[in-house]
Amino acid sequence: MHNLSAKSAIPPAAPTGTSQSSTLSERLKNVLDDKRGVQKAVPIDLGRYLNESQLLALHSLEGFGWQLSFVRRPLFMPSVVVVSNPEANQHAVLEEDGSVNLKPAIEFRH
């Protein structure tokens, strides 16, 4: 059994004057600043967040170039499913009944 020290688990900081893209503290700050924390934008278990109507609509939309962008999962509130069409540079909300709301009342960060 090997005894790993904490020092070996953390990558070394780049020496001053090097062109490393970011330091460990900068990367950690970016993770903390991200509002979703460590959650993925698209959860692996979609069936937990999308109902049957939304899943069927999503499958249909994918045939027209739309894709699932992210699922907002606010505490104690229903999930908000956001789809996008990269060709048309559009975002929309996939409503609970499977309809597509092209003018949702939410703001998107870019």
C-alpha positions as a Markdown table, in Angstrom:
| # | Residue | x | y | z |
|---|---|---|---|---|
| 1 | Met | 0.0 | 0.0 | 0.0 |
| 2 | His | 1.4 | 3.4 | -1.0 |
| 3 | Asn | 1.1 | 6.4 | 1.2 |
| 4 | Leu | 0.2 | 9.4 | -0.9 |
| 5 | Ser | 0.9 | 12.8 | 0.6 |
| 6 | Ala | -1.3 | 15.8 | 0.0 |
| 7 | Lys | 1.6 | 17.4 | -1.8 |
| 8 | Ser | 1.7 | 14.8 | -4.5 |
| 9 | Ala | -2.1 | 15.1 | -5.1 |
| 10 | Ile | -1.9 | 18.8 | -6.0 |
| 11 | Pro | -0.2 | 19.8 | -9.2 |
| 12 | Pro | 2.7 | 22.1 | -8.7 |
| 13 | Ala | 2.1 | 25.8 | -9.3 |
| 14 | Ala | 3.8 | 27.2 | -12.4 |
| 15 | Pro | 6.9 | 29.2 | -11.8 |
| 16 | Thr | 6.6 | 33.0 | -12.2 |
| 17 | Gly | 7.0 | 34.1 | -15.7 |
| 18 | Thr | 5.8 | 30.9 | -17.4 |
| 19 | Ser | 2.9 | 30.8 | -19.8 |
| 20 | Gln | 0.6 | 28.3 | -18.0 |
| 21 | Ser | -3.0 | 29.2 | -18.8 |
| 22 | Ser | -4.1 | 29.5 | -15.1 |
| 23 | Thr | -3.0 | 28.7 | -11.6 |
| 24 | Leu | -4.7 | 26.2 | -9.3 |
| 25 | Ser | -6.3 | 29.0 | -7.3 |
| 26 | Glu | -7.7 | 30.7 | -10.5 |
| 27 | Arg | -9.2 | 27.4 | -11.6 |
| 28 | Leu | -10.8 | 26.8 | -8.2 |
| 29 | Lys | -12.1 | 30.4 | -8.2 |
| 30 | Asn | -13.8 | 29.7 | -11.6 |
| 31 | Val | -15.4 | 26.6 | -10.2 |
| 32 | Leu | -16.7 | 28.5 | -7.2 |
| 33 | Asp | -18.0 | 31.4 | -9.3 |
| 34 | Asp | -20.0 | 29.1 | -11.6 |
| 35 | Lys | -23.5 | 29.2 | -10.2 |
| 36 | Arg | -24.1 | 25.5 | -10.8 |
| 37 | Gly | -21.1 | 24.5 | -8.8 |
| 38 | Val | -20.0 | 21.0 | -9.7 |
| 39 | Gln | -23.3 | 20.0 | -11.4 |
| 40 | Lys | -23.1 | 19.2 | -15.1 |
| 41 | Ala | -25.1 | 21.4 | -17.4 |
| 42 | Val | -26.8 | 18.3 | -18.8 |
| 43 | Pro | -27.5 | 15.7 | -16.1 |
| 44 | Ile | -26.8 | 12.1 | -17.0 |
| 45 | Asp | -30.1 | 10.9 | -15.6 |
| 46 | Leu | -32.4 | 13.0 | -17.8 |
| 47 | Gly | -35.5 | 10.9 | -16.9 |
| 48 | Arg | -35.2 | 12.4 | -13.4 |
| 49 | Tyr | -35.6 | 15.9 | -14.7 |
| 50 | Leu | -37.6 | 15.6 | -17.9 |
| 51 | Asn | -41.1 | 14.1 | -18.1 |
| 52 | Glu | -42.2 | 11.8 | -20.9 |
| 53 | Ser | -43.6 | 14.6 | -23.0 |
| 54 | Gln | -40.4 | 16.6 | -22.8 |
| 55 | Leu | -38.3 | 13.5 | -23.7 |
| 56 | Leu | -40.4 | 12.8 | -26.7 |
| 57 | Ala | -40.3 | 16.5 | -27.8 |
| 58 | Leu | -36.6 | 16.6 | -27.3 |
| 59 | His | -36.1 | 13.5 | -29.5 |
| 60 | Ser | -38.2 | 15.1 | -32.2 |
| 61 | Leu | -36.4 | 18.5 | -32.0 |
| 62 | Glu | -33.0 | 16.8 | -32.4 |
| 63 | Gly | -34.2 | 15.8 | -35.9 |
| 64 | Phe | -34.5 | 19.5 | -36.7 |
| 65 | Gly | -31.0 | 20.5 | -35.4 |
| 66 | Trp | -32.0 | 21.4 | -31.8 |
| 67 | Gln | -30.0 | 20.1 | -28.9 |
| 68 | Leu | -30.4 | 20.1 | -25.1 |
| 69 | Ser | -28.2 | 22.9 | -23.8 |
| 70 | Phe | -28.8 | 22.6 | -20.0 |
| 71 | Val | -31.3 | 21.9 | -17.3 |
| 72 | Arg | -31.7 | 24.5 | -14.6 |
| 73 | Arg | -32.4 | 22.7 | -11.3 |
| 74 | Pro | -33.4 | 25.3 | -8.7 |
| 75 | Leu | -34.1 | 24.1 | -5.2 |
| 76 | Phe | -37.8 | 23.4 | -4.4 |
| 77 | Met | -38.9 | 24.4 | -7.9 |
| 78 | Pro | -39.5 | 22.5 | -11.2 |
| 79 | Ser | -36.6 | 22.1 | -13.5 |
| 80 | Val | -36.3 | 24.4 | -16.5 |
| 81 | Val | -35.2 | 22.6 | -19.7 |
| 82 | Val | -33.3 | 24.8 | -22.2 |
| 83 | Val | -32.7 | 23.7 | -25.8 |
| 84 | Ser | -30.8 | 25.5 | -28.5 |
| 85 | Asn | -30.5 | 25.6 | -32.2 |
| 86 | Pro | -26.9 | 26.6 | -33.0 |
| 87 | Glu | -27.6 | 27.2 | -36.7 |
| 88 | Ala | -30.2 | 29.8 | -35.9 |
| 89 | Asn | -28.4 | 31.0 | -32.7 |
| 90 | Gln | -31.7 | 30.5 | -30.7 |
| 91 | His | -32.5 | 29.3 | -27.2 |
| 92 | Ala | -35.9 | 28.1 | -26.1 |
| 93 | Val | -37.5 | 26.5 | -23.1 |
| 94 | Leu | -39.0 | 23.0 | -23.4 |
| 95 | Glu | -42.2 | 23.3 | -21.4 |
| 96 | Glu | -43.7 | 20.5 | -19.3 |
| 97 | Asp | -46.3 | 19.7 | -22.0 |
| 98 | Gly | -43.5 | 19.3 | -24.6 |
| 99 | Ser | -44.1 | 22.6 | -26.3 |
| 100 | Val | -41.3 | 24.9 | -27.3 |
| 101 | Asn | -41.3 | 28.4 | -25.8 |
| 102 | Leu | -39.2 | 30.6 | -28.1 |
| 103 | Lys | -39.7 | 33.6 | -25.9 |
| 104 | Pro | -39.1 | 32.4 | -22.4 |
| 105 | Ala | -39.2 | 34.8 | -19.4 |
| 106 | Ile | -35.6 | 33.9 | -18.4 |
| 107 | Glu | -32.2 | 35.5 | -19.1 |
| 108 | Phe | -29.3 | 33.5 | -20.5 |
| 109 | Arg | -25.7 | 34.1 | -19.7 |
| 110 | His | -23.3 | 34.0 | -22.6 |
